[in-house]
Amino acid sequence: MSVWDDLVGQQGTVHVLQRAIAHPGAMTHAWLFTGPPGSGRSTAARAFAAALQCPDGGCGHCRECRTAIEGTHADVTVLATEGLSIRVEQARTLAATAALRPSVGAWRVIIVEDADRLTERAADALLKALEEPAARTVWMLCAPSLHDVIITIRSRSRHLRLRIPPVDDVAALLQRRDGIDASAALFAARAAQSHIGLARRLARDAGARERRRDVVRVASQIRDVADAITAAAQLTALAGAESGAAGSERDAAEKARLLETLGADPSARVQPPHVRSQVTALEKEQKARATRRARDVVDRALVDLMSVYRDALVLRWGSPVALINEDLRSDVEPVARAFPPERIVLAMDAISTARDRIAANVAPLLALEAMAIDLRLPVHR
């Protein structure tokens, strides 16, 4: 057992990190982990943090390893924002923490799982801490790509790029770690396009699999403008179903815990001013989290939809490449028959444009409607 076991398909990255642990001259004060969603950026950062604290360089079973990976180690601070951005107040808190000497471990580790969400002011608040780090402090920043991080931050960090892990490696991880059946693990790994977290969910959650099937089937159902509008509404509804229930339960539980902590009566019609202000702040944070969650779910649905056109292109060219949606081939084949290769590429461009628009804060429904109109199957007269 080792802290590196869950970092599948990243042998090069593991080698670099292990060398930094073994040879002090290879160590640096700030690391930037980049890679596609699901590649294991935060897994790499937490494993590295555990290995730095572990007397044996990352055995995986000692107290230091376990608490570092869980984010409960006294000298490991993890910022995993669930809002749309990392605020300047949060960055200042991190900078102050980074200036402290380690209390029980060999290093003080600061992990920022969404460094791409640092606002410009928040990044400025971190600059001095990155430029003049404490002797035993190391920063670990995670982002989808190098260019998603503000240049002043990335220029002060050592870059490590993680790749998309092979499907077979992800399937093997699901079998070993989660006890998933071999065929179910392979299906989930392929359908998730090697996104480790999503593959685990698809393997364990029948509802998630059914929602994904509904997204994939949208491509073969858009024949006119009315179908396009319906498809956009359907995609929006599927995303809402994916993100809504769990979020509502979590929000209610958080509010109940806050009221209990403040000694407030949950059944009271009117709360004291200090309680109302705390509840308002919590509700604002929950709203930001819900907005991000909804966008992330819509984006994932568009990635699944994109896989249909990728598979259609594979079928159209007769390429000997495995289909992502082999189990839904009957939904892919009508798209492959209806569109010439260049039109399939244009459809993929339309999906990419919708993703960019939603990321730029365009209302998801409007972006999806414009996209769906471009995905209409040709009418044969």
Solvent accessible surface area in square Angstrom, and as a share of the most:
residue,aa,sasa,rsa
1,M,176,0.79
2,S,34,0.22
3,V,9,0.05
4,W,22,0.08
5,D,61,0.32
6,D,49,0.26
7,L,9,0.04
8,V,16,0.09
9,G,3,0.03
10,Q,6,0.03
11,Q,122,0.54
12,G,52,0.50
13,T,10,0.06
14,V,22,0.13
15,H,119,0.53
16,V,37,0.21
17,L,0,0.00
18,Q,82,0.36
19,R,124,0.45
20,A,2,0.02
21,I,49,0.25
22,A,70,0.55
23,H,98,0.44
24,P,115,0.72
25,G,84,0.80
26,A,14,0.11
27,M,34,0.15
28,T,37,0.22
29,H,60,0.27
30,A,0,0.00
31,W,0,0.00
32,L,0,0.00
33,F,0,0.00
34,T,1,0.01
35,G,1,0.01
36,P,32,0.20
37,P,85,0.53
38,G,19,0.18
39,S,2,0.01
40,G,11,0.10
41,R,42,0.15
42,S,37,0.24
43,T,48,0.28
44,A,0,0.00
45,A,0,0.00
46,R,54,0.20
47,A,2,0.01
48,F,0,0.00
49,A,0,0.00
50,A,0,0.00
51,A,1,0.01
52,L,14,0.07
53,Q,11,0.05
54,C,9,0.06
55,P,110,0.69
56,D,113,0.58
57,G,27,0.26
58,G,6,0.06
59,C,20,0.12
60,G,6,0.05
61,H,115,0.51
62,C,28,0.17
63,R,157,0.57
64,E,51,0.23
65,C,0,0.00
66,R,119,0.43
67,T,23,0.13
68,A,0,0.00
69,I,65,0.33
70,E,112,0.50
71,G,26,0.25
72,T,95,0.55
73,H,11,0.05
74,A,68,0.53
75,D,0,0.00
76,V,6,0.03
77,T,42,0.24
78,V,39,0.23
79,L,27,0.13
80,A,48,0.37
81,T,13,0.08
82,E,70,0.31
83,G,15,0.14
84,L,71,0.36
85,S,42,0.27
86,I,0,0.00
87,R,127,0.46
88,V,12,0.07
89,E,99,0.44
90,Q,43,0.19
91,A,0,0.00
92,R,134,0.49
93,T,87,0.51
94,L,8,0.04
95,A,23,0.18
96,A,65,0.50
97,T,27,0.16
98,A,4,0.03
99,A,75,0.58
100,L,104,0.52
101,R,187,0.68
102,P,29,0.18
103,S,78,0.50
104,V,107,0.61
105,G,24,0.23
106,A,48,0.37
107,W,38,0.13
108,R,17,0.06
109,V,0,0.00
110,I,0,0.00
111,I,0,0.00
112,V,0,0.00
113,E,29,0.13
114,D,19,0.10
115,A,2,0.01
116,D,47,0.24
117,R,56,0.20
118,L,10,0.05
119,T,52,0.30
120,E,127,0.57
121,R,152,0.55
122,A,0,0.00
123,A,1,0.01
124,D,81,0.42
125,A,28,0.22
126,L,0,0.00
127,L,32,0.16
128,K,140,0.60
129,A,17,0.13
130,L,0,0.00
131,E,86,0.39
132,E,118,0.53
133,P,46,0.29
134,A,35,0.27
135,A,90,0.70
136,R,99,0.36
137,T,2,0.01
138,V,0,0.00
139,W,0,0.00
140,M,0,0.00
141,L,0,0.00
142,C,1,0.00
143,A,0,0.00
144,P,45,0.28
145,S,44,0.29
146,L,54,0.27
147,H,146,0.65
148,D,66,0.34
149,V,4,0.02
150,I,55,0.28
151,I,108,0.55
152,T,46,0.27
153,I,0,0.00
154,R,56,0.20
155,S,79,0.51
156,R,75,0.27
157,S,20,0.13
158,R,93,0.34
159,H,69,0.31
160,L,19,0.10
161,R,159,0.58
162,L,0,0.00
163,R,121,0.44
164,I,99,0.50
165,P,2,0.01
166,P,52,0.33
167,V,46,0.26
168,D,100,0.52
169,D,51,0.26
170,V,0,0.00
171,A,5,0.04
172,A,47,0.37
173,L,0,0.00
174,L,0,0.00
175,Q,73,0.32
176,R,138,0.50
177,R,99,0.36
178,D,28,0.15
179,G,66,0.63
180,I,24,0.12
181,D,93,0.48
182,A,58,0.45
183,S,81,0.53
184,A,38,0.29
185,A,0,0.00
186,L,62,0.31
187,F,53,0.22
188,A,0,0.00
189,A,0,0.00
190,R,68,0.25
191,A,1,0.01
192,A,0,0.00
193,Q,56,0.25
194,S,5,0.03
195,H,41,0.18
196,I,19,0.10
197,G,46,0.44
198,L,31,0.15
199,A,0,0.00
200,R,89,0.33
201,R,80,0.29
202,L,3,0.01
203,A,16,0.12
204,R,137,0.50
205,D,45,0.23
206,A,64,0.49
207,G,30,0.29
208,A,6,0.04
209,R,65,0.24
210,E,71,0.32
211,R,57,0.21
212,R,13,0.05
213,R,64,0.23
214,D,38,0.20
215,V,6,0.03
216,V,0,0.00
217,R,79,0.29
218,V,1,0.00
219,A,0,0.00
220,S,19,0.12
221,Q,94,0.42
222,I,0,0.00
223,R,130,0.47
224,D,70,0.36
225,V,74,0.42
226,A,68,0.53
227,D,45,0.23
228,A,0,0.00
229,I,73,0.37
230,T,88,0.51
231,A,6,0.05
232,A,0,0.00
233,A,52,0.41
234,Q,61,0.27
235,L,3,0.02
236,T,48,0.28
237,A,66,0.51
238,L,24,0.12
239,A,4,0.03
240,G,38,0.37
241,A,60,0.46
242,E,29,0.13
243,S,16,0.10
244,G,32,0.31
245,A,70,0.54
246,A,69,0.53
247,G,29,0.28
248,S,72,0.47
249,E,125,0.56
250,R,107,0.39
251,D,39,0.20
252,A,66,0.51
253,A,44,0.34
254,E,27,0.12
255,K,77,0.33
256,A,55,0.43
257,R,141,0.51
258,L,37,0.19
259,L,10,0.05
260,E,137,0.61
261,T,113,0.66
262,L,52,0.26
263,G,69,0.66
264,A,18,0.14
265,D,78,0.40
266,P,99,0.62
267,S,94,0.61
268,A,39,0.30
269,R,239,0.87
270,V,116,0.67
271,Q,27,0.12
272,P,62,0.39
273,P,96,0.60
274,H,109,0.49
275,V,2,0.01
276,R,116,0.42
277,S,69,0.45
278,Q,84,0.38
279,V,18,0.10
280,T,86,0.50
281,A,61,0.47
282,L,29,0.15
283,E,82,0.37
284,K,157,0.66
285,E,99,0.44
286,Q,17,0.07
287,K,153,0.65
288,A,35,0.27
289,R,26,0.09
290,A,56,0.43
291,T,48,0.28
292,R,37,0.14
293,R,95,0.35
294,A,40,0.31
295,R,56,0.20
296,D,59,0.30
297,V,13,0.07
298,V,8,0.04
299,D,45,0.23
300,R,52,0.19
301,A,10,0.08
302,L,1,0.00
303,V,27,0.16
304,D,9,0.05
305,L,0,0.00
306,M,34,0.15
307,S,2,0.02
308,V,0,0.00
309,Y,0,0.00
310,R,70,0.26
311,D,0,0.00
312,A,0,0.00
313,L,42,0.21
314,V,19,0.11
315,L,51,0.25
316,R,101,0.37
317,W,176,0.62
318,G,61,0.58
319,S,42,0.27
320,P,140,0.88
321,V,77,0.44
322,A,69,0.53
323,L,6,0.03
324,I,24,0.12
325,N,0,0.00
326,E,81,0.36
327,D,80,0.41
328,L,10,0.05
329,R,89,0.32
330,S,86,0.55
331,D,22,0.11
332,V,0,0.00
333,E,56,0.25
334,P,32,0.20
335,V,0,0.00
336,A,8,0.06
337,R,167,0.61
338,A,19,0.15
339,F,2,0.01
340,P,50,0.32
341,P,30,0.19
342,E,115,0.52
343,R,62,0.23
344,I,0,0.00
345,V,68,0.39
346,L,104,0.52
347,A,0,0.00
348,M,41,0.18
349,D,75,0.39
350,A,12,0.09
351,I,0,0.00
352,S,44,0.28
353,T,56,0.33
354,A,2,0.01
355,R,79,0.29
356,D,98,0.51
357,R,105,0.38
358,I,6,0.03
359,A,82,0.64
360,A,76,0.59
361,N,104,0.54
362,V,58,0.33
363,A,49,0.38
364,P,45,0.28
365,L,73,0.37
366,L,113,0.56
367,A,1,0.01
368,L,0,0.00
369,E,36,0.16
370,A,40,0.31
371,M,4,0.02
372,A,0,0.00
373,I,58,0.29
374,D,73,0.38
375,L,0,0.00
376,R,92,0.34
377,L,5,0.03
378,P,51,0.32
379,V,101,0.58
380,H,147,0.66
381,R,263,0.96
